[in-house]
Amino acid sequence: MRTDVVVIGAGQAGLSAAYHLRRTGFRNGSGFVVLDHGKRAGGAWQYRWPSLRLGKVHRIHDLPGMAFGTPDPSRPASDVVSEYFGRYERVFDLPVQRPVDVLAVRDEGERLLVESATDSWSARAVINATGTWDRPFWPHYPGQETFRGRQLHTADFQSAEEFRGRQVVVVGGGASAVQLLLEIAEFASGTTWVTRREPEWFDSETLMPEHGRQSVAKVERRVRAGLPPGSVVSVTGLALTPEVRAGIDAGILDRKPMFERITEDGIVWPDGTSRRADVILWATGFRAALDHLAPLHLRGQGGGIRMDGTRVVGEPRLHLVGYGPSASTIGANRAGRAAVTEIRKLLDSQGSGDAAGID
């Protein structure tokens, strides 16, 4: 199929981009399509663990043109956000095709070829909004393969009740590690929290907007230099909410330094101190899901993709949204608009192209 723009991914960033494509005059089909590998609307939110209630997540920002509203905070976030995204797709008649697993994006001269196992799309530009959920990061430590207990990643977590009566080690210094520790502690016989760095806390009630701007600026400097964006918590810190304060006071959020190795029945620190464990939960984050872009050879010596805003410096027909400084929900909205503005200018400068696709 020939089209002007292919959007890969229908999470917050992808839907924002689709909205602005429609507003800017791109038509369904010949103007743009949205390819999403999920079985339903909701982006990565549809995979979040059922016990993650809406009231416990960071703020969900409105998609452009439609308010999120004030849903019941006791409902699972996965359900509420999926319903919101699905309603958004219907109201704005966005051309989302699913499930579609994009396997590769290739340079075909004047166009980019987007391939799945069964179909392909020839596009003048591509907006990539694939997020990170499909790339859970598992670090390796000596002895990891000998552990006789259970190991799982945040992406596999379903319910804290699974760990009733267990000794659980949670590895990772991000917001998910903190949330899961607080849930698991109610059921486990004991928990241990280990991180590579001391956690840096900020007061969520007095946080100034300048803190957020500075954090985004740090990530933007990295991607402009062609470096991997790094984790969000490495630049923002962890929110010190009332619930977190209670967890610290109760001794649940008592951080230990990273262990040196894993044994059959636990973990061992460099000084020989050991801790028995039945479960190791790797809350070690995710990496950008960009394997399908490998044929374009975008990564530089720094290990990342050099960016200018949302545009890939080495391939101006490709924009990454929901990546690096636009990885937050509000950042994804802004990135979608910025990417579409640049693409419209690029296509206009190239001439009418497939005029049927743009009003």
DADAKA-V858948 format. One record per helix or strand of 3 or more residues. SS is the DSSP state (A for helix, B for strand). FROM is the first residue (numbers start at 1). TO is the last residue. Records with the same first field share a line. If there is no record, write none. Layout:
BEGIN
SS=FROM-TO / FROM-TO
END
This chain:
BEGIN
B=2-8 / 32-35 / 102-108 / 111-116 / 120-128 / 150-153 / 167-171 / 190-195 / 255-257 / 261-263 / 266-268 / 274-276 / 279-282 / 315-320
A=12-23 / 43-47 / 54-56 / 77-91 / 144-146 / 154-156 / 160-163 / 175-184 / 209-224 / 233-236 / 242-249 / 291-296 / 324-326 / 329-349 / 355-357
END
